[in-house]
Amino acid sequence: MSAVYLKAAQDLAGDLAGVLAEDVERAEAVLASAVDSDYELVAAIGKHISEAGGKRLRPLFVALSARATGREYDPDRVAALGACMEMIHMATLIHDDVVDNADTRRGKPTACSLYGNTAGILTGDVLLARAMELLAIDGDLEIIRMVSQAVVELATGEVMEVDSRGVFELDEAHHMDILRRKTATFIASCCRSGAMAAGAEADVVDALGEYGEAVGMGFQIADDLLDFRSTVSGKPRAIDFREGCATLPLILVRPQLTADETAYVRSKFGNGVVDSDVEQVSAWMDERGAYAAAETRARGFADQAKAALDGLGPSPSKDLLAGLADLLILRDF
C-alpha cells in the first residue's frame, strides 16, 4: 500500500490499527508458507510475487468482515481464508501480466519477465491450486462453493475483457458486467467468507457481500479514471485506450463527440497512440462531462456500499469498512 493510502488507512483504523495489523500479519504468515514449494522455480516465483508489494486488501476485507459481525471467531481460520483469497488474486496477476506482455508491475519486474511466460502461467496455476487446497482444509462446503463460483466469475470476466479488446463501440452495460465479474464478485466473496467464518446470519453475510460488490465496482471505475488522469512521472496514461480496451470514460464521452471527433478517436484507439492523442482525448472527456459522469457512478457505488452496512450493529469495524469504501473509491476525486 502506498504511503498516502497507508496513512489514510491508519487514520481511519484508529484503535483498530494494532489488531488489524495482527490480522494481516497472521494472513501474511500463512501466505508465505503456502507459496513455498519443494521445487525451486515454483518457490522463487511464488516468493517474488508475494514480496512484490500490494495492498493486501483481500485478507483485510476477510478479517474486517468477520469482526464486523460482532461474533467470536477463530483468527487463524480467518487468516487462512484471507491468505487463500490473496493467493487467488496473485495467480490472476501473474496470468494478467502474461496476457498483457507486462514487463513491470508496481515498478518491479513481473514474474513472467524474469522467468518466462510458461513458468509464470504454470506457477500461477500452482498458486490457484494451493488456494483451493486451503479451502479444502477449511472444509466448509458453503464457503468452498461460494469462492469457487466467484473464481469462475472472475475468470469469465477476464475472458470477456480480452474478447472485447478492439471493440470501440463497447456499451456501458457490457463493460459493467465485465467489472462485476472480474473484480466486484471476488471482493464480495472475501467479505462473505469472513462473515461466514464468524458464523453470521444469512442477512449479515448478504449485507457484507453487497458491500464488497459495490466497493469492487466503485474501485474499478476509480482505476479507469485514474488510468486517464494519472500524472505519475514515468507511467504512461491511458494504458487501456492504448491497448484497445474501452473503459467507462471512453464509453461516456463517445455520445458527446462530433462525427469528425469520433473518427479521430476511433482511429487512435489501440492503434499507435502517442501522448498528444491522449491529451486530446482526455481533454474532451473532461470538457464534455465524461469524467464527471464516471465520478458520479463511482460515488453512487460508494454510497451503495455504505448503505449495505446499515443492517449491521454499530462497531468500529463497521465504521472502518464504511471509511474504506470512501478511501478506495473516492481517491483522487
Order of alpha helices (4+ residues) and beta strands (2+ residues): alpha-alpha-alpha-alpha-alpha-beta-beta-alpha-alpha-alpha-alpha-alpha-alpha-alpha-alpha-alpha-alpha-alpha-alpha
